[in-house]
Amino acid sequence: QVRLVESGGGLVQAGDSLRLSCAASGRTFSNYAMSWFRQAPGKEREFVAAITRSGLHTYYADSVKGRFTISRDNAENTLYLQMNSLKPEDTAHYYCAAGPIADRSSTSYPDWGQGTQVTVSS
């Protein structure tokens, strides 16, 4: 099992930017595909972005494509999510997850962090 700890969330205004980080420990980080999911109050957890083990391939939800960028630093065991042009509808609890393949389904990721809250005011 890999331990994941997210950070970087906060309260921002619409149009602002934030960068989330996810620090991994316990296992070899580069052996895992990584992803970001989010969950807003009263809604189901939804896919945001995923990245392959090497970082060569990335995948995004349509709602964030062109605004968010997922990246990873395997030397630093850290996953990132750069979020630009934030909108109120981006408000949610953001989670990073680790699994064997980069996939849009939450069931593909056995290891999850506790999440970090992002709130975007209009």
C-alpha positions in Angstrom: 0.0 0.0 0.0 1.2 3.5 -0.8 0.5 6.3 1.6 -0.8 9.5 0.0 -1.1 13.0 1.6 -2.6 15.9 -0.3 -2.0 19.6 0.3 -2.5 22.9 -1.4 -6.2 23.4 -1.2 -7.8 26.6 0.0 -10.3 29.4 -0.6 -9.8 31.3 -3.8 -11.8 33.6 -6.1 -13.1 32.6 -9.6 -10.4 33.0 -12.1 -7.6 32.3 -9.6 -5.1 29.4 -9.7 -4.1 26.7 -7.2 -1.6 23.9 -7.3 -2.4 20.7 -5.4 0.3 18.3 -4.3 0.1 14.7 -3.3 3.1 13.3 -1.5 3.6 9.5 -1.7 5.4 7.2 0.6 5.7 3.6 1.5 6.1 2.1 -2.0 8.0 2.9 -5.2 6.0 5.8 -6.5 7.0 5.3 -10.2 5.3 1.9 -10.1 1.9 3.5 -9.8 -0.4 5.3 -12.2 -1.9 8.3 -10.4 -5.0 10.3 -10.6 -7.1 13.1 -9.1 -10.7 12.8 -8.2 -13.1 15.3 -6.6 -16.3 15.2 -4.7 -18.6 18.0 -4.1 -21.3 18.0 -1.3 -24.2 15.8 -2.3 -22.5 14.6 -5.4 -20.7 11.4 -6.4 -16.9 11.3 -6.6 -15.8 12.2 -10.1 -12.7 11.8 -12.2 -10.5 14.8 -12.8 -7.3 13.7 -14.3 -4.9 10.8 -14.5 -1.3 10.2 -15.4 0.7 7.1 -16.4 3.6 5.8 -14.4 6.2 7.5 -16.6 4.2 10.7 -16.8 4.2 10.5 -20.6 0.4 10.2 -21.0 -2.3 12.2 -19.3 -6.1 12.1 -19.3 -8.6 14.7 -18.3 -12.3 15.1 -17.6 -13.9 17.3 -20.2 -14.9 19.8 -17.5 -11.3 20.6 -16.7 -9.5 20.1 -20.0 -7.5 23.1 -20.9 -7.6 24.5 -17.4 -6.0 21.8 -15.2 -2.7 20.1 -15.7 -1.6 16.9 -14.0 2.1 16.1 -13.6 4.4 14.1 -11.4 7.9 14.1 -10.2 9.0 10.5 -9.7 12.3 11.6 -8.1 10.4 13.5 -5.4 7.5 11.0 -5.1 5.0 13.8 -5.7 1.9 14.2 -7.9 0.6 17.7 -8.8 -2.5 19.2 -10.1 -2.2 22.8 -11.5 -5.6 24.4 -11.6 -6.0 27.6 -13.6 -9.1 29.7 -14.3 -10.9 28.2 -11.4 -14.7 28.3 -11.4 -17.2 28.0 -8.5 -18.2 24.6 -9.9 -14.7 23.4 -9.2 -15.5 23.6 -5.5 -15.0 20.1 -4.0 -12.8 17.9 -1.9 -9.9 16.8 -4.1 -8.3 13.3 -3.7 -5.3 11.7 -5.2 -5.3 8.0 -5.8 -2.7 5.4 -6.9 -3.3 2.3 -8.9 -1.9 -0.1 -11.5 -3.2 1.7 -14.6 -4.2 5.3 -15.5 -8.0 5.0 -15.6 -11.1 7.1 -15.3 -12.8 4.7 -12.9 -12.3 5.2 -9.2 -12.5 1.4 -8.7 -9.1 1.1 -10.5 -7.3 2.8 -7.6 -6.9 0.9 -4.4 -5.0 3.6 -2.5 -6.4 7.0 -1.7 -5.4 10.1 0.3 -7.6 11.9 2.7 -8.1 14.8 0.3 -7.8 18.6 0.4 -10.6 21.1 0.1 -10.8 23.6 -2.7 -13.4 26.3 -2.5 -13.9 28.8 -5.3 -16.0 31.9 -4.6 -17.8 33.8 -7.4 
